[in-house]
Amino acid sequence: MRGLIDVHSHFLLPEYVAAAERAGHLRPDGMPGWPVWTVQKQLDLMDRNEIATALLSVSSPGVHFGDDFRAQVLARRVNESAAELGRDHPGRFGFFASLPLPDVEGALVELEYAYDVLHADGVVLMSNAGGLYPGEPSWEPLWRALNDRSAVVLLHPTSPPQWRQVALDRPRPMVEFLFDSARAVTDLALTGIFTRYPDIQFVVAHGGVLPLLGDRLDHFRRTFAPDSLPSVTPQLDNLWYDVAGTPDAVLGDRVLYGSDYCFTPADAVERQFAALDARSGDWRERVRANAERLVAARVA
């Protein structure tokens, strides 16, 4: 059996952490602190658990800390570093490029560079960028560009803009990440992004609970706006969902493997492997085949 493809794996550069801390992110999303990442620790985890390839990305809070130019510089730095890791370790690493949203013009420039020069496998977008959600009308040029490239988009949760009022001093990844992903996916569905740009392949990180939204949204649509909103359930059925952070993940037809390392510690990653192995003897083959369909160029 060939190894897994990890579509949700994070890396941390010291200069990225320094930039985030200067912007006030000393406890990212309410977590105790920043994890320590090294390429050797990542490779060791991959080798122990038969992960052939990890598609690296920058996690929440992303690369935009309030200044467009600084965000452009930081996005370029992390993307070039991720591409370099792939060159240094052939076949072991790909990456999803960071874009400096909500700066749409800067995002379009970085998208072109990431694809045409660095050969990115896709992009990572946060569930909101500076409080703007992905149905924001000014983002339309970005969706067109992503659709033209048949891009893979990893939709990663981040803290909601009102987190101080709703998180109650608890780590936001515990609950608020799920809710903010739900807001983002709902916005994408009800603004027609999924239907207008069908060539974009969306991967919803930590997405195990998101398919439950469909029935509820369609109930409201049928009751209150039957003629003005598209049916939601078929749109959600076309998304991909990763198992990151879900110990008892539902292994449906559109599920991918994601470790969430290094924000999920190695021992927790390995506990999830044990739980998944105990539940299903063929889950590795299934999620590997799904990932091959999604990123065929990387695994060919």
C-alpha positions as CSV (number, residue, x, y, z in Angstrom):
1,M,0.0,0.0,0.0
2,R,1.3,3.5,-0.8
3,G,1.5,6.1,1.9
4,L,-1.2,8.6,2.8
5,I,-1.4,12.2,1.5
6,D,-1.9,14.6,4.3
7,V,-3.9,17.6,2.9
8,H,-4.0,19.5,6.2
9,S,-0.5,19.9,7.7
10,H,1.0,23.1,9.0
11,F,4.5,24.5,9.1
12,L,5.8,27.5,11.1
13,L,8.8,29.7,10.2
14,P,10.4,31.6,13.1
15,E,9.9,34.9,11.1
16,Y,6.2,34.1,10.7
17,V,5.8,33.5,14.4
18,A,7.7,36.7,15.1
19,A,5.5,38.7,12.8
20,A,2.3,37.2,14.4
21,E,3.6,38.0,17.9
22,R,4.4,41.6,16.9
23,A,0.8,41.9,15.8
24,G,-0.4,40.7,19.3
25,H,-0.9,37.0,18.6
26,L,1.0,35.7,21.6
27,R,-1.6,33.0,22.2
28,P,-2.8,32.1,18.7
29,D,-6.6,31.8,18.7
30,G,-6.5,31.4,22.5
31,M,-4.2,28.4,22.6
32,P,-1.4,28.3,25.2
33,G,1.3,29.2,22.8
34,W,2.9,28.6,19.4
35,P,4.0,25.0,18.8
36,V,7.6,24.2,17.7
37,W,7.9,22.9,14.2
38,T,11.0,21.5,12.4
39,V,11.1,19.7,9.1
40,Q,12.8,16.7,10.8
41,K,10.0,16.4,13.4
42,Q,7.5,16.5,10.5
43,L,9.3,13.8,8.5
44,D,9.6,11.6,11.6
45,L,5.9,11.8,12.2
46,M,5.2,11.1,8.5
47,D,7.5,8.1,8.5
48,R,6.1,6.6,11.7
49,N,2.6,6.8,10.3
50,E,3.1,5.9,6.6
51,I,2.3,9.5,5.4
52,A,4.0,9.7,2.0
53,T,3.3,13.4,1.2
54,A,2.2,16.4,3.3
55,L,0.6,19.4,1.7
56,L,1.9,22.2,3.9
57,S,0.0,25.4,4.7
58,V,0.0,28.3,7.2
59,S,-2.8,28.0,9.7
60,S,-4.8,30.6,11.5
61,P,-4.4,33.6,11.9
62,G,-3.1,33.6,8.4
63,V,-0.6,36.3,7.0
64,H,-2.5,39.5,7.2
65,F,-2.1,41.4,10.4
66,G,-3.6,44.8,9.4
67,D,-1.1,46.1,6.8
68,D,-1.5,45.1,3.1
69,F,2.2,45.6,2.2
70,R,3.5,43.6,5.2
71,A,1.0,40.9,4.4
72,Q,2.2,40.7,0.8
73,V,5.8,40.3,1.9
74,L,4.9,37.7,4.5
75,A,2.8,35.7,2.1
76,R,5.7,35.6,-0.4
77,R,8.1,34.5,2.3
78,V,6.1,31.6,3.6
79,N,5.1,30.5,0.0
80,E,8.7,30.5,-1.2
81,S,9.8,28.6,1.9
82,A,7.2,25.9,1.4
83,A,8.2,25.5,-2.2
84,E,11.8,25.2,-1.1
85,L,10.9,22.4,1.3
86,G,9.3,20.6,-1.6
87,R,12.5,20.9,-3.6
88,D,14.7,19.8,-0.7
89,H,12.6,16.7,0.0
90,P,11.2,15.5,-3.4
91,G,7.9,13.8,-3.1
92,R,7.4,14.5,0.6
93,F,6.0,18.0,0.6
94,G,3.6,20.1,-1.5
95,F,1.9,23.2,-0.3
96,F,-1.2,25.4,-0.3
97,A,-0.2,29.0,-0.9
98,S,-1.1,31.8,1.5
99,L,-2.8,34.9,0.1
100,P,-2.8,38.3,1.7
101,L,-6.6,38.7,2.0
102,P,-8.6,40.9,2.5
103,D,-6.2,42.6,0.0
104,V,-7.8,41.2,-3.2
105,E,-5.3,42.9,-5.5
106,G,-2.4,41.6,-3.6
107,A,-4.0,38.1,-3.4
108,L,-4.3,38.0,-7.2
109,V,-0.6,38.9,-7.6
110,E,0.4,36.2,-5.1
111,L,-1.9,33.6,-6.7
112,E,-0.2,34.1,-10.1
113,Y,3.3,33.8,-8.6
114,A,2.4,30.8,-6.4
115,Y,1.0,28.9,-9.3
116,D,3.2,29.9,-12.2
117,V,6.5,30.2,-10.4
118,L,6.3,28.1,-7.3
119,H,3.9,25.4,-8.6
120,A,1.6,25.4,-5.6
121,D,-0.9,22.6,-5.2
122,G,-3.6,25.1,-4.3
123,V,-4.3,27.9,-1.8
124,V,-5.4,28.1,1.8
125,L,-8.0,30.7,2.7
126,M,-9.2,31.5,6.2
127,S,-12.9,31.3,7.0
128,N,-12.9,35.1,7.3
129,A,-10.3,37.7,6.6
130,G,-10.4,40.7,8.8
131,G,-14.0,40.0,9.5
132,L,-15.0,39.7,5.8
133,Y,-16.5,36.4,4.8
134,P,-15.9,34.7,1.4
135,G,-19.2,35.8,-0.2
136,E,-17.9,39.4,0.0
137,P,-18.6,41.0,-3.4
138,S,-15.2,42.5,-3.7
139,W,-13.6,39.0,-3.8
140,E,-15.3,38.1,-7.0
141,P,-12.1,38.6,-9.1
142,L,-10.3,36.1,-6.9
143,W,-13.0,33.5,-7.3
144,R,-12.8,33.9,-11.1
145,A,-9.1,33.5,-11.1
146,L,-9.2,30.4,-8.9
147,N,-11.9,28.9,-11.1
148,D,-9.8,29.6,-14.2
149,R,-7.0,27.5,-12.7
150,S,-9.4,24.8,-11.4
151,A,-7.7,25.5,-8.1
152,V,-7.9,23.5,-4.9
153,V,-8.9,25.7,-2.0
154,L,-8.3,24.6,1.6
155,L,-10.9,26.5,3.6
156,H,-9.4,26.8,7.1
157,P,-11.2,28.1,10.1
158,T,-10.0,31.1,12.1
159,S,-11.4,33.1,15.0
160,P,-14.6,35.0,14.3
161,P,-14.5,38.8,14.5
162,Q,-16.6,38.8,17.7
163,W,-14.6,36.1,19.4
164,R,-14.1,38.1,22.6
165,Q,-17.9,38.0,23.2
166,V,-18.6,34.4,22.2
167,A,-15.5,32.3,23.0
168,L,-15.7,32.9,26.8
169,D,-11.9,32.7,27.2
170,R,-11.9,29.2,25.9
171,P,-9.5,28.2,23.0
172,R,-11.3,29.2,19.8
173,P,-10.3,26.0,17.9
174,M,-12.4,24.0,20.3
175,V,-15.8,25.4,19.3
176,E,-15.5,28.7,17.4
177,F,-13.5,27.2,14.5
178,L,-16.4,24.9,13.7
179,F,-18.9,27.7,13.9
180,D,-16.8,30.0,11.7
181,S,-16.3,27.3,9.1
182,A,-20.1,26.9,9.1
183,R,-20.5,30.7,8.5
184,A,-18.1,30.6,5.7
185,V,-19.6,27.6,4.0
186,T,-23.1,29.0,4.4
187,D,-21.9,32.2,2.9
188,L,-20.3,30.5,-0.1
189,A,-23.4,28.4,-0.7
190,L,-26.0,31.2,-0.3
191,T,-24.1,33.7,-2.4
192,G,-23.8,31.2,-5.2
193,I,-20.0,31.0,-5.2
194,F,-20.0,27.2,-5.3
195,T,-22.4,27.1,-8.3
196,R,-20.9,30.0,-10.2
197,Y,-17.4,28.7,-9.9
198,P,-17.8,24.9,-10.2
199,D,-14.1,24.2,-11.2
200,I,-12.8,25.2,-7.8
201,Q,-12.3,22.2,-5.6
202,F,-13.0,23.2,-2.0
203,V,-11.6,21.2,1.0
204,V,-13.3,22.1,4.3
205,A,-10.8,21.7,7.1
206,H,-12.1,20.0,10.3
207,G,-15.2,19.6,8.2
208,G,-16.9,16.5,9.7
209,V,-19.9,18.3,11.0
210,L,-20.5,20.6,8.0
211,P,-22.7,18.3,5.9
212,L,-25.3,18.5,8.7
213,L,-25.9,22.1,7.7
214,G,-27.5,21.2,4.4
215,D,-30.9,20.0,5.7
216,R,-31.3,22.9,8.1
217,L,-30.4,25.5,5.5
218,D,-32.7,23.9,2.9
219,H,-35.5,23.9,5.5
220,F,-35.2,27.6,5.9
221,R,-34.8,28.2,2.2
222,R,-38.0,26.3,1.4
223,T,-39.9,28.0,4.2
224,F,-38.8,31.6,3.8
225,A,-37.1,32.1,0.4
226,P,-38.1,29.3,-1.9
227,D,-37.5,31.2,-5.1
228,S,-34.4,33.3,-4.3
229,L,-31.8,30.9,-2.9
230,P,-30.2,27.7,-4.4
231,S,-30.6,24.3,-2.8
232,V,-27.7,23.9,-0.4
233,T,-27.4,20.2,0.2
234,P,-26.2,19.3,-3.4
235,Q,-23.6,22.1,-3.1
236,L,-22.3,20.6,0.2
237,D,-22.2,17.2,-1.3
238,N,-19.6,18.4,-3.9
239,L,-17.2,19.6,-1.2
240,W,-14.3,17.7,0.2
241,Y,-13.9,17.3,4.0
242,D,-10.8,16.4,6.0
243,V,-10.8,14.4,9.2
244,A,-8.3,16.7,11.1
245,G,-9.2,17.0,14.7
246,T,-12.1,14.6,14.5
247,P,-11.3,11.4,16.5
248,D,-14.5,9.6,15.4
249,A,-14.6,11.0,11.8
250,V,-17.3,9.8,9.4
251,L,-15.5,8.3,6.5
252,G,-17.8,9.2,3.6
253,D,-17.1,9.3,-0.1
254,R,-15.6,12.9,0.0
255,V,-13.3,12.5,2.9
256,L,-9.5,13.2,2.9
257,Y,-6.8,12.6,5.5
258,G,-5.5,15.6,7.4
259,S,-3.3,15.5,10.5
260,D,-3.4,19.2,11.5
261,Y,0.2,18.8,12.7
262,C,2.0,20.8,14.2
263,F,-1.0,22.5,15.9
264,T,-2.2,19.0,16.8
265,P,0.7,17.3,18.7
266,A,2.2,14.2,17.3
267,D,0.8,11.9,20.1
268,A,-2.8,13.2,19.3
269,V,-2.2,12.5,15.6
270,E,-1.1,9.0,16.4
271,R,-4.2,8.4,18.7
272,Q,-6.4,9.4,15.8
273,F,-4.6,6.9,13.5
274,A,-5.3,4.2,16.1
275,A,-9.0,5.1,16.3
276,L,-9.4,5.1,12.5
277,D,-7.5,1.9,12.1
278,A,-9.8,0.2,14.7
279,R,-12.9,1.4,12.9
280,S,-12.1,0.6,9.2
281,G,-9.6,-1.7,7.6
282,D,-9.6,0.1,4.3
283,W,-9.8,3.8,5.2
284,R,-6.2,4.5,4.2
285,E,-6.8,3.3,0.7
286,R,-10.0,5.2,0.4
287,V,-8.6,8.6,1.5
288,R,-5.5,8.1,-0.5
289,A,-7.6,7.5,-3.6
290,N,-9.6,10.7,-2.9
291,A,-6.4,12.7,-2.5
292,E,-5.1,11.4,-5.8
293,R,-8.2,12.6,-7.5
294,L,-7.8,16.0,-5.9
295,V,-4.1,16.7,-6.5
296,A,-3.2,14.3,-9.3
297,A,-0.2,16.3,-10.4
298,R,1.5,16.1,-7.0
299,V,1.2,12.3,-6.6
300,A,1.6,11.1,-10.2
